[in-house]
């Protein structure tokens, strides 16, 4: 008989609606890094850089004050400080106290910013929410405006005075931030990381001087790179010689052909690439001046363009070796690069913008890089021959290393599952296993995969919730048994270390429908791996594939071929449709389809959207901002058998976010 717990009343009054900046204060880890306040300071720096990127101002000064506050001052246009025509409130209050308010939503010729790192109108308001002091001074239109905030609230009302021509600058903004220590493990901005950030920004903005002033020591550092990316890459290579001269390029979408392929004028990239035989590998990428340490689709485009250009050169000059198949990893293994992309509507992974997700940017960057490198190689044939010899040698070494590892068909626990469609490669680090929902999707995946290194294991429906299942009873479930046997790893007992010596796949990819049932299957599989195969997650072997939810079919028009464009979600769909409208394509000229499941995709579609390594969205499974114990507690609350009451409370707290997304 169930016992009614005291204090567990659930009624209309239990529903709490967080307003303004309260969500940020309650869950800061959802909006920023909480190890230190560098990221919230970077949000202010990025706003200043966006002004410089738009062509306003040539100098940005960042000051570390003795009280650990940070000031950022630019020479831009200055934030408007009048009343908003629609909201009837002061613009300076709106942009710093409301989420999703800013000047970077209108990405067109009439907007204030065409290319910018700011997307959501969230960044500086998050900084304000997590700061006990947030002061803003604006010089604009011959006047000086000043306002002060604390924890997101106005504590010093706006004052406006006439500018003194002898003292006040013509235009610009200065923001002083004092991070609140209670939100961070350390309230001090790490000086070395800040220096690195500012230096890399200067590289990406030739002609812009970025200055760092440190009041405690009186030091003043300045960065201004005349040669931009080249100088920065050579500095990063630490003096090691390059195999061939640097390959540099800068190209942007200008022609109608590119624009009508859903790329807007001005989108593109600049890059510098080096091959080194020894020494460190130095790789950095940026999107609209925002660093992307986890890479993303722009890096995939660079990789794809370089590979196909060199492969074409090798075929043209008959430089291939018998029995050796060249792979992208052979070409890219010893590549160092700096890549700076400009994207009209960048879609990042998370608010901290660590990875670019725009699927179409792969094709754009690949097209620009490939054509440039093909021309360069044919103009420098001797350098091309030397590079071809180098990468073919690496391919031979890879093949020899793979031959030392025999194909395993049994590990003493069971014969490989009959429904497993295995791959041909013996290279565990390269091999991938896709756990696919249902036989229908499994059939498409089997036909669409690259059989050399991709294996398919279809699963029948939802697996057992194994969160509270003992190890000795796991194999009573056929699906769990088949997964364990296929990957070649036994589940652990208590706190023992998993034996990964027989692991058969470097990547284990969960591939489920982009709907509620698919999400449930993902959760059950993630619970299985986290509880019973934790080292697979610790060592980065588990991934979640993200198939698209929509397809847009745009018919051929004029000289442009028909296109099939895919969107991960409704926000990406909106971006695609907006770009089609900007290209003057009639609204009736395209159709939008929603995928009900992976089984609706044919083999080519599944490959193009979800399995192609150069284009797909493959998310590594990591603990994130919670540690192991907190993650265990959270999962127990979410799927544990005796946690219904805790789940109800948690859902009540999150209901406003669900409503906001409907």
C-alpha positions as CSV (number, residue, x, y, z in Angstrom):
1,X,0.0,0.0,0.0
2,X,1.4,3.4,-1.0
3,X,2.1,5.8,1.9
4,X,1.2,9.5,1.3
5,X,4.3,11.6,2.1
6,X,3.8,14.8,4.0
7,X,4.8,18.0,2.2
8,X,4.3,16.5,-1.2
9,X,1.2,18.5,-2.2
10,X,1.1,19.3,-5.9
11,X,-1.4,22.0,-7.0
12,X,-1.6,25.1,-9.1
13,X,0.5,27.1,-6.5
14,X,3.3,24.6,-7.0
15,X,4.0,25.9,-10.5
16,X,6.8,28.5,-10.4
17,X,7.5,30.8,-13.4
18,X,11.0,32.2,-13.5
19,X,11.1,35.7,-15.0
20,X,13.7,38.0,-16.3
21,X,17.2,36.8,-15.4
22,X,16.1,34.4,-12.6
23,X,16.7,31.3,-14.7
24,X,20.3,32.4,-15.2
25,X,20.9,32.9,-11.4
26,X,19.3,29.6,-10.5
27,X,21.0,27.5,-13.2
28,X,24.2,29.4,-14.3
29,X,25.8,26.2,-15.6
30,X,23.2,26.1,-18.4
31,X,24.4,29.5,-19.7
32,X,28.1,29.7,-19.0
33,X,31.1,27.9,-17.6
34,X,31.2,28.1,-13.8
35,X,34.9,27.2,-13.3
36,X,35.8,30.9,-13.7
37,X,34.2,34.0,-15.1
38,X,36.3,34.2,-18.3
39,X,33.3,33.2,-20.5
40,X,31.0,35.9,-19.2
41,X,33.8,38.5,-19.8
42,X,34.3,37.1,-23.2
43,X,30.6,37.8,-24.0
44,X,31.3,41.5,-23.5
45,X,34.6,41.3,-25.5
46,X,32.7,39.6,-28.4
47,X,30.3,42.4,-28.5
48,X,33.1,44.9,-28.9
49,X,34.7,42.6,-31.6
50,X,31.4,42.5,-33.5
51,X,31.5,46.2,-33.8
52,X,35.1,46.0,-35.2
53,X,34.0,43.1,-37.5
54,X,31.2,45.4,-38.8
55,X,33.9,48.1,-39.6
56,X,33.5,50.4,-36.6
57,X,36.6,51.2,-34.6
58,X,40.2,50.1,-34.8
59,X,41.1,49.6,-31.1
60,X,39.7,47.6,-28.2
61,X,41.1,48.0,-24.6
62,X,40.5,45.4,-21.9
63,X,41.6,46.3,-18.4
64,X,42.1,44.0,-15.4
65,X,41.5,46.1,-12.4
66,X,43.0,45.7,-8.9
67,X,39.6,44.6,-7.5
68,X,39.4,41.8,-10.1
69,X,36.8,43.6,-12.1
70,X,37.2,43.8,-15.9
71,X,36.5,46.7,-18.3
72,X,36.1,46.4,-22.0
73,X,36.1,49.6,-24.1
74,X,35.6,49.9,-27.9
75,X,35.4,52.5,-30.6
76,X,32.2,51.3,-32.1
77,X,28.9,53.1,-32.7
78,X,27.8,53.0,-29.1
79,X,24.7,51.1,-27.9
80,X,21.5,53.1,-28.4
81,X,20.2,54.5,-25.1
82,X,16.9,56.0,-26.0
83,X,13.4,54.4,-25.6
84,X,12.6,51.3,-27.6
85,X,9.9,52.2,-30.1
86,X,7.8,49.1,-29.4
87,X,8.6,48.2,-25.8
88,X,8.6,51.7,-24.5
89,X,11.5,51.0,-22.2
90,X,15.1,52.1,-22.2
91,X,17.2,50.1,-24.7
92,X,20.1,49.9,-22.3
93,X,17.9,48.2,-19.8
94,X,16.3,45.9,-22.3
95,X,19.6,44.6,-23.8
96,X,21.2,43.9,-20.3
97,X,18.2,42.7,-18.3
98,X,16.2,40.6,-20.8
99,X,17.1,37.3,-22.3
100,X,16.8,37.1,-26.1
101,X,17.0,40.8,-26.7
102,X,19.7,42.3,-28.9
103,X,20.7,43.8,-32.3
104,X,21.9,40.7,-34.0
105,X,18.7,38.9,-35.0
106,X,18.2,40.7,-38.3
107,X,20.9,39.2,-40.5
108,X,20.3,41.3,-43.6
109,X,21.4,44.5,-45.3
110,X,19.0,46.6,-43.1
111,X,20.3,45.1,-39.9
112,X,22.9,46.5,-37.5
113,X,25.1,43.4,-37.9
114,X,25.4,41.2,-40.9
115,X,28.0,38.8,-39.5
116,X,28.4,38.4,-35.8
117,X,29.1,35.9,-33.0
118,X,26.1,37.0,-31.1
119,X,23.0,35.0,-31.9
120,X,20.5,34.7,-29.1
121,X,20.6,38.1,-27.4
122,X,21.6,36.1,-24.2
123,X,25.3,36.7,-23.6
124,X,25.7,40.2,-22.0
125,X,22.5,39.8,-20.0
126,X,23.9,36.6,-18.5
127,X,27.1,38.5,-17.7
128,X,24.9,41.1,-15.9
129,X,22.9,38.5,-14.0
130,X,26.1,36.9,-12.6
131,X,27.8,40.1,-11.7
132,X,27.4,42.1,-8.5
133,X,28.5,45.2,-10.4
134,X,27.9,45.9,-14.1
135,X,28.5,49.5,-15.2
136,X,27.9,50.8,-18.8
137,X,29.1,54.0,-20.3
138,X,28.1,54.9,-23.9
139,X,29.4,57.7,-26.1
140,X,27.0,58.3,-29.0
141,X,25.7,61.2,-31.1
142,X,27.6,63.8,-29.1
143,X,26.2,62.6,-25.7
144,X,27.4,60.4,-22.9
145,X,25.1,57.9,-21.2
146,X,25.8,56.1,-18.0
147,X,23.9,53.4,-16.1
148,X,24.7,50.8,-13.4
149,X,23.4,47.3,-12.6
150,X,23.8,44.7,-9.9
151,X,22.8,41.1,-10.3
152,X,20.7,42.2,-13.3
153,X,18.8,45.0,-11.6
154,X,19.2,48.7,-12.2
155,X,20.9,50.3,-9.2
156,X,22.0,53.5,-10.8
157,X,19.5,55.1,-13.1
158,X,20.4,56.2,-16.6
159,X,22.0,59.7,-16.8
160,X,22.7,61.4,-20.1
161,X,24.9,64.5,-20.5
162,X,26.4,66.4,-23.4
163,X,29.9,65.2,-24.4
164,X,32.9,67.3,-23.7
165,X,34.8,67.5,-26.9
166,X,38.2,67.8,-25.2
167,X,37.6,64.8,-22.9
168,X,35.0,62.5,-24.3
169,X,35.6,60.2,-27.3
170,X,33.4,60.5,-30.4
171,X,31.6,57.1,-30.0
172,X,32.0,53.7,-28.3
173,X,31.0,51.7,-25.3
174,X,32.7,50.8,-22.1
175,X,31.4,48.0,-19.8
176,X,32.9,47.2,-16.4
177,X,32.1,43.7,-15.0
178,X,32.6,42.5,-11.4
179,X,31.7,38.7,-11.4
180,X,29.9,37.5,-8.3
181,X,32.1,34.9,-6.6
182,X,29.2,32.7,-5.5
183,X,28.5,31.6,-9.0
184,X,32.1,30.5,-9.8
185,X,34.7,28.1,-8.4
186,X,37.1,31.0,-8.7
187,X,36.0,34.6,-9.2
188,X,39.3,35.6,-10.8
189,X,39.6,35.8,-14.6
190,X,42.6,33.6,-15.5
191,X,45.1,36.0,-17.0
192,X,46.9,33.5,-19.2
193,X,43.6,32.4,-20.8
194,X,42.5,36.0,-21.3
195,X,45.8,36.8,-23.0
196,X,45.5,33.8,-25.3
197,X,41.9,34.8,-26.2
198,X,42.8,38.4,-27.0
199,X,45.8,37.5,-29.0
200,X,43.8,35.0,-31.2
201,X,41.1,37.6,-31.7
202,X,43.8,40.1,-33.0
203,X,44.9,37.5,-35.5
204,X,41.4,37.3,-36.9
205,X,41.1,41.1,-37.2
206,X,44.1,42.4,-39.2
207,X,44.4,46.1,-38.6
208,X,42.6,46.0,-35.3
209,X,44.7,46.7,-32.2
210,X,43.7,44.8,-29.0
211,X,45.2,46.1,-25.8
212,X,45.3,44.4,-22.3
213,X,46.1,46.6,-19.3
214,X,46.9,44.9,-15.9
215,X,46.5,47.5,-13.2
216,X,48.2,45.4,-10.4
217,X,51.5,45.2,-12.3
218,X,51.2,48.2,-14.5
219,X,51.8,46.0,-17.6
220,X,50.3,46.9,-20.9
221,X,50.2,44.4,-23.8
222,X,49.1,45.0,-27.3
223,X,48.4,42.7,-30.2
224,X,48.1,43.7,-33.9
225,X,48.9,41.1,-36.6
226,X,49.7,42.5,-40.0
227,X,50.0,39.1,-41.6
228,X,47.1,37.6,-39.7
229,X,46.6,33.9,-39.8
230,X,50.1,33.1,-41.3
231,X,52.0,34.7,-38.5
232,X,49.8,33.0,-35.9
233,X,50.2,29.6,-37.3
234,X,54.0,29.8,-37.7
235,X,54.1,31.0,-34.1
236,X,52.0,28.0,-33.0
237,X,54.3,25.5,-34.9
238,X,57.1,26.5,-32.5
239,X,59.8,26.7,-35.2
240,X,59.3,23.2,-36.8
241,X,59.8,23.1,-40.5
242,X,56.9,22.5,-42.8
243,X,56.8,19.8,-45.4
244,X,55.8,22.2,-48.2
245,X,55.0,26.0,-48.2
246,X,51.9,27.1,-46.4
247,X,48.6,26.8,-48.2
248,X,46.7,30.0,-47.7
249,X,43.4,31.2,-49.0
250,X,40.4,33.5,-48.4
251,X,37.2,33.1,-50.4
252,X,33.6,34.2,-49.8
253,X,30.4,33.5,-51.6
254,X,29.9,36.2,-54.2
255,X,28.6,34.6,-57.4
256,X,24.9,33.9,-57.9
257,X,25.6,30.2,-58.3
258,X,26.8,29.9,-54.8
259,X,24.2,32.2,-53.3
260,X,21.4,30.3,-54.8
261,X,22.7,27.2,-53.2
262,X,21.5,28.6,-50.0
263,X,24.7,30.5,-49.2
264,X,24.5,34.3,-48.7
265,X,26.8,36.8,-50.1
266,X,29.9,37.2,-47.9
267,X,29.7,33.8,-46.3
268,X,33.0,31.8,-46.6
269,X,36.3,31.4,-44.9
270,X,40.0,32.3,-44.7
271,X,42.5,29.7,-43.8
272,X,46.2,28.8,-43.6
273,X,47.3,25.1,-43.7
274,X,50.6,23.5,-43.0
275,X,51.9,19.9,-43.2
276,X,54.6,19.0,-40.7
277,X,56.5,15.7,-40.5
278,X,57.2,16.1,-36.7
279,X,56.5,18.4,-33.9
280,X,53.2,19.6,-32.4
281,X,49.9,19.8,-34.3
282,X,48.4,23.2,-34.0
283,X,44.7,23.6,-34.9
284,X,42.3,26.4,-34.2
285,X,39.0,27.4,-35.8
286,X,36.7,30.4,-35.4
287,X,33.3,31.4,-36.6
288,X,32.6,35.2,-36.8
289,X,35.6,35.6,-34.4
290,X,34.1,33.1,-31.9
291,X,36.6,30.3,-31.0
292,X,35.2,26.8,-31.6
293,X,37.6,24.5,-29.6
294,X,35.4,21.4,-30.5
295,X,35.5,22.2,-34.2
296,X,32.3,21.6,-36.1
297,X,31.1,21.6,-39.6
298,X,33.5,24.3,-40.9
299,X,36.4,22.1,-39.9
300,X,34.7,19.1,-41.6
301,X,34.5,21.3,-44.8
302,X,38.2,22.1,-44.6
303,X,39.0,18.4,-44.1
304,X,36.8,17.3,-47.0
305,X,38.0,20.0,-49.4
306,X,41.7,19.2,-48.7
307,X,41.2,15.5,-49.0
308,X,39.3,15.6,-52.4
309,X,41.7,18.2,-53.9
310,X,44.8,16.1,-53.1
311,X,43.1,12.9,-54.1
312,X,42.2,14.4,-57.5
313,X,45.8,15.6,-57.9
314,X,47.1,12.1,-57.1
315,X,44.8,10.6,-59.7
316,X,45.7,13.2,-62.3
317,X,49.4,12.6,-62.0
318,X,49.0,8.8,-61.4
319,X,50.8,8.9,-58.0
320,X,48.7,6.3,-56.2
321,X,50.2,3.0,-55.0
322,X,48.8,-0.4,-55.9
323,X,46.5,-1.8,-53.2
324,X,46.6,1.4,-51.1
325,X,43.3,3.2,-50.6
326,X,43.9,6.8,-49.5
327,X,41.7,8.0,-46.6
328,X,41.0,11.5,-45.3
329,X,42.9,10.6,-42.0
330,X,46.0,9.9,-44.0
331,X,45.9,13.4,-45.5
332,X,44.9,15.2,-42.4
333,X,46.9,13.4,-39.7
334,X,49.9,15.8,-39.8
335,X,47.9,18.9,-40.8
336,X,48.1,22.1,-38.7
337,X,45.7,24.9,-39.6
338,X,44.0,28.1,-38.6
339,X,40.4,28.5,-40.0
340,X,38.2,31.5,-39.7
341,X,34.7,31.2,-41.1
342,X,32.1,33.8,-41.7
343,X,28.5,32.5,-41.4
344,X,25.4,34.5,-41.7
345,X,23.3,32.5,-39.1
346,X,25.7,30.3,-37.2
347,X,24.2,27.5,-35.1
348,X,26.4,26.6,-32.2
349,X,26.4,23.6,-29.9
350,X,25.2,25.2,-26.6
351,X,25.3,28.7,-25.3
352,X,29.1,28.6,-24.8
353,X,29.4,28.2,-28.6
354,X,32.1,25.5,-28.5
355,X,31.1,23.8,-31.8
356,X,29.5,24.9,-35.1
357,X,26.6,22.8,-36.2
358,X,25.4,24.4,-39.6
359,X,25.2,21.4,-41.9
360,X,25.4,23.4,-45.1
361,X,28.7,25.0,-44.1
362,X,30.5,21.7,-44.8
363,X,29.6,22.1,-48.5
364,X,30.5,25.8,-48.6
365,X,33.9,25.5,-47.0
366,X,34.7,22.3,-48.9
367,X,33.9,23.9,-52.2
368,X,36.0,27.0,-51.6
369,X,39.0,25.1,-50.2
370,X,38.9,22.3,-52.8
371,X,39.0,24.6,-55.8
372,X,41.7,26.8,-54.3
373,X,43.9,23.8,-53.4
374,X,43.5,22.1,-56.7
375,X,44.7,25.3,-58.4
376,X,47.6,25.7,-56.0
377,X,48.7,22.1,-56.4
378,X,48.7,22.3,-60.2
379,X,50.7,25.6,-60.0
380,X,53.2,24.0,-57.6
381,X,53.5,20.4,-59.0
382,X,56.7,19.6,-57.2
383,X,55.2,20.5,-53.9
384,X,52.2,18.5,-54.8
385,X,54.2,15.4,-55.6
386,X,56.1,15.7,-52.3
387,X,52.8,16.0,-50.4
388,X,51.3,13.0,-52.3
389,X,54.3,10.9,-51.5
390,X,54.1,11.8,-47.8
391,X,50.4,11.0,-47.5
392,X,50.6,7.7,-49.5
393,X,53.4,6.6,-47.1
394,X,51.2,7.3,-44.2
395,X,48.4,5.2,-45.8
396,X,50.8,2.3,-46.1
397,X,51.8,2.6,-42.5
398,X,48.1,2.6,-41.5
399,X,47.4,-0.5,-43.5
400,X,50.4,-2.4,-42.1
401,X,49.4,-1.5,-38.5
402,X,45.8,-2.7,-39.2
403,X,47.1,-6.1,-40.5
404,X,48.6,-6.8,-37.1
405,X,45.2,-6.9,-35.5
406,X,43.2,-10.0,-36.5
407,X,39.5,-9.8,-37.1
408,X,37.9,-11.2,-33.9
409,X,34.8,-13.4,-34.3
410,X,34.5,-14.7,-30.7
411,X,35.7,-13.7,-27.3
412,X,34.8,-16.7,-25.3
413,X,31.4,-15.2,-24.2
414,X,29.3,-15.8,-27.3
415,X,29.4,-15.8,-31.1
416,X,28.7,-12.4,-32.6
417,X,25.0,-11.6,-33.0
418,X,23.5,-12.8,-36.2
419,X,21.8,-9.5,-36.9
420,X,25.0,-7.6,-36.6
421,X,26.1,-6.3,-40.0
422,X,29.8,-6.0,-39.4
423,X,32.4,-3.8,-41.1
424,X,35.5,-4.9,-43.0
425,X,38.2,-2.7,-41.4
426,X,40.4,-4.1,-38.7
427,X,41.3,-0.7,-37.4
428,X,39.4,-0.4,-34.0
429,X,40.2,3.3,-33.7
430,X,38.4,3.9,-37.0
431,X,35.6,1.4,-36.8
432,X,32.0,2.6,-35.9
433,X,29.0,0.7,-34.6
434,X,25.6,2.2,-35.1
435,X,22.9,1.0,-32.7
436,X,19.8,1.6,-34.8
437,X,16.2,1.7,-33.7
438,X,14.2,-0.9,-35.6
439,X,14.7,-3.3,-38.5
440,X,13.4,-0.7,-41.1
441,X,15.9,1.9,-40.2
442,X,18.5,-0.8,-39.8
443,X,18.0,-1.8,-43.4
444,X,18.5,1.8,-44.7
445,X,21.6,2.1,-42.5
446,X,23.0,-1.1,-43.8
447,X,22.6,0.0,-47.4
448,X,23.7,3.6,-46.8
449,X,26.8,2.9,-44.6
450,X,30.4,2.8,-45.6
451,X,30.9,-1.0,-45.2
452,X,34.6,-0.6,-44.8
453,X,34.4,0.9,-41.3
454,X,30.7,1.2,-40.3
455,X,28.8,-1.7,-38.7
456,X,25.0,-1.8,-37.9
457,X,23.2,-3.5,-35.0
458,X,19.4,-3.1,-35.3
459,X,17.5,-3.1,-32.0
460,X,14.0,-4.3,-31.6
461,X,12.1,-1.5,-29.8
462,X,13.1,-0.2,-26.4
463,X,15.7,-2.1,-24.4
464,X,15.3,-2.9,-20.7
465,X,15.7,-0.1,-18.2
466,X,19.0,-1.4,-16.7
467,X,19.6,1.4,-14.2
468,X,18.8,-0.8,-11.2
469,X,19.5,-4.2,-12.9
470,X,22.2,-6.4,-11.4
471,X,25.1,-7.4,-13.6
472,X,24.3,-11.1,-13.5
473,X,20.8,-10.5,-14.8
474,X,21.7,-8.1,-17.7
475,X,22.0,-10.8,-20.3
476,X,18.4,-12.0,-19.7
477,X,17.5,-9.2,-22.1
478,X,18.5,-10.2,-25.6
479,X,19.2,-6.6,-26.8
480,X,21.6,-5.9,-23.9
481,X,23.3,-9.2,-24.5
482,X,23.7,-8.5,-28.2
483,X,25.1,-5.0,-27.6
484,X,27.7,-6.4,-25.1
485,X,28.8,-9.2,-27.4
486,X,29.0,-6.9,-30.5
487,X,31.2,-4.3,-28.9
488,X,33.4,-7.0,-27.3
489,X,33.2,-5.7,-23.7
490,X,31.7,-7.4,-20.6
491,X,29.7,-5.1,-18.2
492,X,31.6,-4.3,-15.1
493,X,31.0,-5.6,-11.6
494,X,30.7,-3.0,-8.9
495,X,33.6,-0.5,-9.2
496,X,36.0,-2.7,-11.3
497,X,37.7,-1.4,-14.4
498,X,36.3,-2.5,-17.7
499,X,38.5,-4.7,-19.8
500,X,38.6,-2.8,-23.1
501,X,41.3,-5.0,-24.7
502,X,38.7,-6.6,-26.9
503,X,36.8,-3.5,-27.8
504,X,35.8,-3.8,-31.5
505,X,34.7,-0.3,-32.3
506,X,36.2,3.1,-31.5
507,X,32.9,4.8,-31.8
508,X,29.6,3.4,-30.5
509,X,26.8,5.6,-32.0
510,X,23.2,5.6,-30.8
511,X,21.0,6.3,-33.8
512,X,17.3,6.8,-33.0
513,X,14.4,8.7,-34.4
514,X,14.2,12.5,-33.7
515,X,11.0,12.1,-31.7
516,X,9.9,11.3,-28.2
517,X,10.2,7.6,-28.6
518,X,13.6,8.0,-30.1
519,X,14.7,10.2,-27.2
520,X,13.4,7.5,-24.7
521,X,15.5,4.9,-26.5
522,X,18.6,7.2,-26.3
523,X,18.0,7.6,-22.5
524,X,17.8,3.9,-22.0
525,X,21.0,3.2,-23.9
526,X,22.8,6.0,-22.2
527,X,21.7,4.6,-18.8
528,X,23.0,1.2,-19.8
529,X,26.5,2.5,-20.8
530,X,26.8,4.9,-17.9
531,X,25.8,2.3,-15.3
532,X,27.4,-0.9,-16.7
533,X,30.1,0.3,-19.2
534,X,31.2,3.6,-17.6
535,X,34.8,3.5,-19.0
536,X,33.4,3.6,-22.5
537,X,32.0,7.1,-21.8
538,X,35.1,8.2,-19.8
539,X,37.3,7.3,-22.8
540,X,35.1,9.0,-25.4
541,X,33.7,5.9,-27.2
542,X,30.0,6.6,-26.9
543,X,28.2,9.1,-29.3
544,X,24.7,10.1,-30.1
545,X,23.8,10.7,-33.8
546,X,21.4,13.5,-34.6
547,X,19.3,12.8,-37.7
548,X,17.3,15.7,-39.2
549,X,13.7,16.3,-38.5
550,X,12.8,18.2,-41.7
551,X,13.7,18.2,-45.4
552,X,13.2,21.1,-47.8
553,X,12.9,20.4,-51.5
554,X,13.8,23.4,-53.7
555,X,13.2,22.7,-57.4
556,X,15.7,23.6,-60.2
557,X,15.5,27.3,-61.1
558,X,17.3,29.1,-64.0
559,X,20.8,27.4,-64.1
560,X,20.7,26.1,-60.6
561,X,20.0,22.4,-59.9
562,X,17.3,21.1,-57.6
563,X,18.3,20.9,-53.9
564,X,17.4,18.8,-50.9
565,X,18.2,20.7,-47.7
566,X,18.0,19.1,-44.2
567,X,17.2,20.8,-40.9
568,X,17.9,19.3,-37.5
569,X,15.0,21.2,-35.9
570,X,12.6,24.1,-36.4
571,X,15.2,26.8,-35.8
572,X,17.4,25.4,-38.6
573,X,14.3,25.1,-40.8
574,X,13.5,28.7,-40.3
575,X,17.0,29.7,-41.3
576,X,16.8,27.7,-44.5
577,X,13.4,29.1,-45.5
578,X,14.7,32.7,-44.7
579,X,17.7,32.2,-47.0
580,X,15.4,30.8,-49.8
581,X,13.2,33.9,-49.4
582,X,16.2,36.2,-49.5
583,X,17.2,34.6,-52.8
584,X,13.8,35.7,-54.2
585,X,12.6,32.1,-54.5
586,X,8.8,32.1,-54.5
587,X,7.3,30.6,-51.4
588,X,5.4,28.0,-53.4
589,X,8.6,26.9,-55.1
590,X,9.7,24.6,-52.2
591,X,8.1,22.0,-50.1
592,X,8.8,21.0,-46.5
593,X,8.6,17.4,-45.3
594,X,8.8,16.2,-41.7
595,X,10.4,12.8,-41.1
596,X,8.4,10.5,-38.9
597,X,11.3,8.3,-38.4
598,X,14.6,6.9,-39.7
599,X,12.6,4.2,-41.5
600,X,11.3,6.9,-43.9
601,X,14.8,7.8,-45.1
602,X,16.3,5.9,-48.0
603,X,19.9,4.8,-47.8
604,X,21.3,7.9,-49.6
605,X,19.4,10.3,-47.3
606,X,20.6,8.5,-44.2
607,X,24.2,8.6,-45.4
608,X,24.1,12.3,-46.4
609,X,22.4,13.5,-43.2
610,X,23.5,11.2,-40.4
611,X,26.3,8.8,-41.2
612,X,28.7,10.7,-43.5
613,X,31.6,11.6,-41.2
614,X,32.2,14.9,-43.0
615,X,28.6,16.2,-42.6
616,X,26.8,14.3,-39.8
617,X,26.0,15.6,-36.3
618,X,27.7,13.2,-33.9
619,X,27.6,14.3,-30.3
620,X,30.2,12.8,-27.9
621,X,28.6,11.7,-24.6
622,X,30.3,13.5,-21.7
623,X,29.5,14.3,-18.1
624,X,29.2,18.0,-18.8
625,X,29.0,20.3,-15.8
626,X,28.0,17.6,-13.3
627,X,30.5,15.2,-11.8
628,X,30.1,11.5,-11.7
629,X,28.2,11.3,-8.4
630,X,25.8,14.2,-9.2
631,X,25.2,12.6,-12.6
632,X,24.3,9.3,-10.9
633,X,21.9,11.1,-8.6
634,X,20.3,13.0,-11.5
635,X,19.7,9.8,-13.5
636,X,18.4,8.0,-10.5
637,X,15.8,10.7,-10.0
638,X,14.9,10.7,-13.7
639,X,14.5,6.9,-14.3
640,X,14.7,5.2,-10.9
641,X,11.8,3.1,-9.9
642,X,11.1,4.7,-6.5
643,X,11.6,8.3,-7.6
644,X,8.1,9.3,-8.9
645,X,7.6,12.0,-6.3
646,X,11.0,13.6,-7.0
647,X,10.3,13.4,-10.7
648,X,7.0,15.3,-10.3
649,X,8.7,18.1,-8.4
650,X,11.5,18.3,-11.0
651,X,8.9,18.4,-13.8
652,X,7.0,21.1,-12.0
653,X,10.2,23.2,-11.9
654,X,10.9,22.7,-15.6
655,X,7.3,23.1,-16.9
656,X,7.9,26.7,-18.0
657,X,10.7,25.6,-20.3
658,X,8.6,23.0,-21.9
659,X,5.8,25.4,-22.5
660,X,8.3,27.9,-24.0
661,X,9.4,25.3,-26.5
662,X,5.9,24.2,-27.7
